[in-house]
Amino acid sequence: MTSAATTTTPVETGSTPAASTTTPVETGMTTDATAMTPVDTGTTPAATATTPMETTTSPAATTMAPVETSTTTAASSTTLVETSPPPTSTAVPTLATTTTPATTTWTTKPKPSTSTARPALDCLNGGTDDGKKCICKSEFYGPLCQFANDVIATNVSTVKAEVNVQVKVVNQNFTEELNNKSSPVYMEFEEKFKAQMNIVYKTVTGYQDVVILELRLGSIVVDHSVIIEAPLSNELDNTLQSVTKQVVKQLEVINTTTGDCTEKLCFVAPPNPVLKNATTNFSAADTCRQSVPQNFTQYYYPYITEKGTLTCLTRCSQDLPDFLNCNYGQCQLKISGPQCACANMDVFWYPDDRCQTRVSKVGVGMAVPLVILFIAGIVLAAFLVRARNGGSKASLDSSVEQPEDYEEEMSISGGIIIKNDGASYNGSGSRGTFSPHLSAVDPAIPMHIRRPKLVSSP
């Protein structure tokens, strides 16, 4: 049996692959009824060449390139031939596939910062913001350094004072060179004088030094100041008077002292040696004005403690006689002056600026509804009483019959009726008057009066 042989000419197809990867697969199909046998028809079968392609996968967009296809139609002929199966050789092409792994790059963007910078604090009175709070100067306090201290210490415990006196040097004559404080003669005299007067005044309370004021002719008349440092106290004037007396006493001692005047100066004090009593230029008020903040000077007052130290106080300090008593609050010194800051303002009301009286907000909140209920109860009770009294009066008026022509009848035992013809009723309604006529009544006859009854109207 000879079957028709169908010759299939392989077609070379040239395809340009797109960006997507295509793996070529060779498929061989053999039909059962048809034997695929090459026939020598004069046609050279085209060799099918499969070239494996290197595929590269990229995440780029896919581009579809047009494919050029060449198709050669094989000639088909049917010829009765002898069947002699040629040797069959099947060559399987080897496909080499190269896969390049795709690389995915992830870009991470940093999150924007959501933190909000704290605005700078407006620190007052020279305070500085350190980023968290106000750093106040030593004289101030408060969240914004807005309050001045009630007490500012000055550490002043003594005052300088001086007593001006004069003495006469009797063993040396005055020369013109003593008028020149830069001359060697003057400086030598000054050194000797101060050395000897230090011995004279060393027992005077608070003695510090001697200062020559003037040298005059008359042997040598020396006007000088005795410098002392007196302790600060409320009795400073008495202390200075005492110092003056001590200086005069020491000058009286040198008048009675005798000795060798060849190598040292000899002094004589006049009967009244004091030129000027002990005085001081110290002012407690001025010292406070220099020690306290400049914008608050008018609110500070000098105060000397029991230990003899000067402090500057405001009216917020209880050491002052007229201090500002804030009672339930605290006194604070602002640039506008001392003021009371009442405590617990969220709980209490203060009707005055001294925090003297306070009213509980909770108590008022509870009392107001109770007062309203009490007043409402009184008003309601008044309406009920009034309504009840009005109904009772109307009921009584409607139940009483008012006689028009009233004649009183009285009965005695035995059924005898006595008629009082003279009795009469004057008036109308419930406010009429009953006037009995007693001329015809026998007082000897006992009388029984029936109990009155209320008769309701039909």
Buried (B, 14 or more C-beta within 10 A) or exposed (E): EEEBBBBEBEEBEEEEEEBEBEEEEEEEEEEEEEEEBEBEBEBEEEEEEEEEBEBEEEEEEEEEEEEEEEEEEBEEEEEEEEEEEEEEEEEEEEEEEEEEEEEEEEEEEEEEEEEEEEEEBEBBBEBEBEEEBBEBBEBBBBEBBBBBBBEBEBEBBBBEBBBBBBBBBBBBEBBEEBBEEEBEEBEEBBEBBBEBBEEBBEEBEBBBBBEBEEBBEEBBBBBBBBBBBBEBBEEBEEBBEBBBBBBBEBBEEBBEEEEEEEEEBBBEBEEEBBEEBBEBEBEBEEBBBEBBBEEBBEBBBBBBBEEBBBBBBBBBBEEBEEBBBBBBBBBBBBEEEBBBEBBEEEEBEBEEEBBBEBEEBEEEEEEEEEEEEEEEEEEEEEEEEEEEEEEEEEEEEEEEEEEEEEEBEBEEEEEEEBEBEEBBBEEEEEEEEEEEEEEEBEEEEEEEEEEEEEEEEE
